[in-house]
Amino acid sequence: MPSRPCLDCGDITTGSRCHGCRLARGRQRERTRQRPSARQRGYTTEYERNRATLLAASTTCGICGHPGADQADHRTPTSHGGAPALANLRPAHGTKPCETCGRRCNQERGAPPIPSDSHTRSREAGHPG
């Protein structure tokens, strides 16, 4: 077989992909196969409607403050009982990285634990938490 560049990384290989990229694609395919669908993870029609409304109103990221957000971030993550309500969503960079800081803010944030009410209140009152 003739040598050619790998379709993913550009390294020279005899197939369409080098060995490392073939392994990575197989791992990604397996992860995708095991992952529940978007609907099973709680992304309902209500979420889709609220996401569209939110991003039509503003694409300024609620995490880094730069323009160009393409996802709706849950303020209280769904894994912690957060609802798909418009009040619980804010714009965030996700699929496309931020053009200013290069972050994928929503993925970097993940689903951190919710602070307790007393911790939140002390911070809001100007006291260190």
C-alpha positions in Angstrom: 0.0 0.0 0.0 1.2 3.5 -0.7 2.1 5.8 2.2 -0.2 8.7 2.8 -1.0 11.2 5.6 -3.3 10.0 8.5 -6.7 11.6 8.1 -6.7 12.8 11.7 -3.2 13.8 12.7 -1.3 14.0 9.4 1.5 11.5 10.3 2.5 9.2 7.4 0.9 5.8 7.4 0.0 3.0 5.0 -3.7 3.1 5.8 -6.2 5.9 6.1 -5.3 6.4 9.8 -2.2 5.8 11.9 -2.3 3.2 14.7 -2.8 5.7 17.5 -5.7 7.5 15.7 -7.4 4.2 15.0 -7.2 3.2 18.7 -8.5 6.7 19.7 -11.4 6.4 17.3 -12.3 3.0 18.7 -12.3 4.3 22.3 -14.4 7.3 21.3 -16.9 5.0 19.5 -17.1 2.8 22.5 -17.7 5.7 24.9 -20.4 7.1 22.6 -22.1 3.7 22.4 -22.3 3.5 26.2 -23.5 7.0 26.8 -27.3 7.6 27.3 -29.1 9.7 24.7 -29.6 13.4 25.2 -33.2 12.8 26.1 -32.2 10.2 28.7 -29.8 12.7 30.2 -32.6 15.2 30.6 -32.3 17.5 27.6 -36.0 17.9 26.9 -38.0 19.9 24.4 -38.4 22.5 27.1 -34.6 22.7 27.4 -34.2 23.1 23.6 -36.8 25.9 23.5 -35.2 27.7 26.5 -31.7 27.3 25.0 -32.8 28.9 21.7 -34.5 31.8 23.5 -31.5 32.4 25.7 -28.9 32.4 22.9 -31.2 34.6 20.7 -31.2 37.2 23.5 -27.4 37.1 24.3 -24.3 35.1 23.3 -22.1 36.7 26.0 -20.7 33.8 28.1 -21.9 33.8 31.7 -18.6 32.2 32.8 -15.8 34.2 31.1 -17.8 37.2 30.0 -16.7 37.1 26.3 -19.0 37.0 23.3 -19.7 34.0 21.1 -21.3 31.5 23.5 -22.9 28.6 21.7 -24.3 26.5 24.6 -26.6 26.9 27.5 -25.0 26.2 30.9 -27.1 25.0 33.8 -26.4 27.2 36.8 -27.5 24.3 39.0 -26.4 21.2 37.1 -29.1 18.6 36.2 -27.0 16.1 38.1 -27.7 18.2 41.2 -31.5 18.5 40.5 -31.3 21.6 38.2 -34.3 22.3 36.0 -34.2 23.1 32.3 -36.0 26.4 33.2 -34.8 29.6 31.5 -33.9 31.1 34.9 -31.5 28.2 35.5 -29.6 28.6 32.1 -26.9 31.0 31.0 -24.9 31.3 27.8 -21.5 29.5 27.7 -18.8 28.5 25.3 -18.8 24.8 24.7 -18.7 23.4 21.2 -16.5 26.2 19.9 -13.8 27.6 22.2 -14.0 31.3 23.1 -12.2 33.4 20.5 -10.8 35.7 23.2 -9.5 33.3 25.9 -9.6 29.9 24.1 -11.6 28.1 26.8 -14.6 25.8 26.4 -16.1 27.2 29.5 -19.0 24.9 29.9 -16.9 21.7 29.6 -14.2 23.1 31.9 -16.8 24.0 34.6 -18.3 20.5 34.6 -20.8 19.9 37.4 -19.3 21.2 40.6 -21.1 20.6 43.9 -23.6 23.2 44.9 -22.4 25.3 47.9 -24.5 25.2 51.0 -26.9 28.0 51.8 -24.8 29.3 54.7 -21.7 29.3 52.5 -23.5 31.3 49.8 -25.0 33.7 52.3 -21.7 34.5 54.0 -20.1 35.2 50.6 -23.1 37.4 49.6 -22.7 39.4 52.8 -19.1 40.1 52.0 -17.6 37.6 54.4 -15.1 35.0 53.1 -16.6 31.6 52.8 
